[in-house]
């Protein structure tokens, strides 16, 4: 059993090492997330912005997606038929998604005065174009979304808050994230406001208000397990940065150890 555990641990290290490799230059500390494609599932978005689907680039010579979606709920991963894909939202309003994109998982904040030590940073984010750190409220919202726990969100297509559709709840969340991250140019999220390319309904604005109230009473601090995926193209052009919920540390390792133990038990009693 001891020898088997050692073998499994070595196997886990072999599996996880590529995700810690550094074949591309990131903006400060972090790690390579691989080369990815993006898509948008019909009925999951409204106008520009999320929900976006990030999935593996499997073209010849591609490094492919190196990120696990194990922290995501069943309603926020694999929605396009790709088992490894996950749903995400944009951090910037003035950049564009590309095909393919190199993803860098940012684990550092930028310099003062724009940094408050959040530990994850967007390239060229913010209306001023200086980049900005991940806001705590954005991290809370995305954690609730990715784990399938965001109040009023139409995860299963049965209708969300005030019967809003998944596209409408997704649009409301995207516009709130842009507002929090300073991407709206001061337009705000009031009912009837023309927010970027979408005019919010009264119910969308009310849902945004509910989310803000819930965050205010949550006691949340920090960015938790949310990180910004700094994106760029193979020819070094900046692309739209996205959000990612990292797995619980050690979850994959424990899972493989469990499979190893189960396999040994089955073999013993075969």
SVG drawing of the C-alpha trace seen along z (x, -y; Angstrom):
<svg xmlns="http://www.w3.org/2000/svg" viewBox="-41 -58 50 71">
<polyline fill="none" stroke="black" stroke-width="0.4" points="0.0,0.0 2.8,-2.4 4.5,-1.7 1.3,-2.3 0.8,-5.6 4.3,-6.7 3.6,-5.8 0.3,-7.6 1.9,-10.7 4.6,-10.6 1.9,-10.3 0.1,-13.3 3.3,-15.3 3.8,-14.3 0.2,-15.4 0.4,-18.7 3.9,-19.9 2.8,-21.0 0.3,-23.4 3.1,-25.0 5.4,-25.4 6.2,-28.9 6.4,-28.8 5.0,-32.3 5.7,-35.6 3.0,-36.6 2.5,-39.9 4.2,-39.1 3.9,-35.9 1.4,-33.3 1.3,-30.1 0.5,-29.0 -3.1,-28.0 -2.5,-26.7 -3.8,-27.6 -7.6,-28.0 -10.5,-28.6 -13.7,-30.4 -17.3,-30.0 -20.7,-31.3 -23.6,-28.9 -26.9,-30.0 -29.3,-31.3 -26.4,-32.0 -25.6,-35.6 -27.1,-38.9 -25.1,-41.4 -21.4,-41.7 -19.8,-40.0 -20.4,-36.8 -21.3,-34.1 -18.3,-32.9 -17.2,-29.2 -13.5,-28.5 -12.3,-25.1 -9.2,-23.4 -7.4,-24.2 -6.7,-20.8 -5.1,-22.0 -1.8,-20.4 1.1,-21.7 -1.2,-23.3 -0.5,-23.0 -4.2,-22.8 -6.1,-23.9 -4.1,-23.2 -6.8,-24.2 -9.1,-21.9 -12.8,-22.8 -13.3,-20.6 -14.4,-23.6 -17.3,-24.3 -20.9,-23.2 -22.5,-21.0 -24.4,-24.0 -21.3,-26.1 -19.0,-23.6 -19.2,-21.3 -22.2,-23.3 -20.9,-23.1 -20.3,-19.3 -16.6,-19.8 -16.2,-18.0 -13.2,-20.2 -14.8,-23.6 -16.1,-26.2 -18.2,-29.3 -16.7,-32.7 -17.1,-36.5 -15.1,-39.4 -13.0,-41.6 -12.6,-44.4 -15.0,-46.2 -12.3,-47.5 -10.5,-44.3 -11.7,-41.4 -11.6,-37.7 -9.3,-35.9 -8.8,-32.5 -6.8,-30.9 -5.7,-32.7 -2.8,-31.9 -4.1,-32.0 -1.9,-33.2 -3.3,-32.7 -2.4,-35.9 -1.4,-35.6 -0.1,-39.0 -1.4,-42.6 0.0,-45.6 1.9,-48.6 0.6,-51.3 -1.7,-53.3 -3.7,-50.7 -3.0,-47.8 -4.6,-46.8 -3.0,-43.4 -5.8,-41.4 -3.4,-38.9 -4.8,-38.9 -4.6,-41.5 -6.1,-42.3 -3.9,-43.6 -5.0,-47.0 -8.2,-46.8 -10.2,-49.9 -11.4,-52.8 -8.0,-54.6 -6.2,-51.6 -3.8,-51.1 -4.9,-47.6 -6.6,-46.8 -6.7,-44.3 -9.5,-41.8 -12.1,-43.4 -13.3,-41.4 -17.0,-41.8 -16.3,-40.5 -14.5,-37.5 -17.6,-36.8 -20.0,-37.1 -18.0,-34.7 -17.5,-32.2 -21.3,-32.1 -21.9,-31.8 -19.3,-29.1 -20.5,-27.0 -24.1,-27.3 -25.1,-29.3 -25.7,-32.8 -29.2,-34.0 -31.7,-34.5 -29.5,-33.2 -31.2,-31.0 -28.8,-28.1 -31.3,-25.3 -33.4,-27.2 -36.5,-27.2 -36.4,-31.0 -34.4,-33.0 -35.3,-36.1 -38.6,-37.5 -38.6,-34.9 -35.4,-36.3 -33.8,-34.0 -30.2,-32.7 -29.2,-35.2 -30.7,-38.0 -29.2,-37.0 -25.9,-36.5 -26.0,-39.9 -26.9,-41.4 -23.9,-39.7 -21.6,-40.8 -22.6,-44.4 -22.3,-44.4 -18.8,-43.0 -17.9,-45.7 -19.3,-48.3 -17.4,-47.1 -14.1,-46.9 -14.6,-50.5 -15.4,-49.4 -18.7,-51.2 -17.4,-54.8 -19.6,-55.9 -22.9,-54.8 -23.9,-52.7 -26.4,-49.9 -29.7,-51.7 -32.9,-50.4 -33.3,-51.6 -29.7,-52.7 -27.9,-51.9 -25.1,-49.9 -22.6,-49.3 -24.7,-47.6 -27.6,-46.5 -30.5,-48.4 -31.2,-46.9 -34.8,-46.0 -36.2,-47.0 -36.0,-43.3 -32.3,-43.0 -31.5,-46.2 -33.4,-44.9 -31.5,-41.6 -28.2,-43.5 -29.4,-45.4 -30.1,-42.0 -26.6,-40.8 -25.0,-44.0 -27.1,-43.7 -26.1,-40.0 -22.4,-40.8 -22.7,-43.6 -24.0,-41.2 -21.8,-38.3 -18.8,-39.2 -16.6,-38.2 -13.1,-39.5 -10.3,-38.9 -10.5,-37.1 -10.9,-33.5 -10.1,-31.0 -10.9,-33.3 -8.1,-34.4 -7.9,-36.5 -6.9,-34.8 -4.7,-37.3 -5.1,-36.5 -2.9,-37.2 -2.5,-35.8 0.4,-33.9 1.6,-37.1 1.7,-38.9 -1.5,-40.9 -3.5,-41.5 -6.9,-39.8 -10.0,-39.9 -9.1,-38.8 -11.5,-36.3 -12.3,-34.8 -11.4,-31.4 -12.2,-29.5 -9.2,-27.4 -9.7,-23.9 -9.3,-23.4 -5.6,-22.7 -4.9,-19.0 -8.4,-18.0 -7.0,-16.3 -4.3,-14.6 -6.7,-13.2 -9.0,-12.1 -6.3,-10.1 -5.2,-8.7 -8.7,-7.6 -8.9,-5.9 -5.6,-4.2 -6.8,-2.8 -10.1,-1.7 -8.2,0.1 -6.0,1.9 -9.1,3.0 -10.8,4.4 -7.7,6.2 -7.4,7.8 -10.9,9.2 -11.0,10.1"/>
</svg>
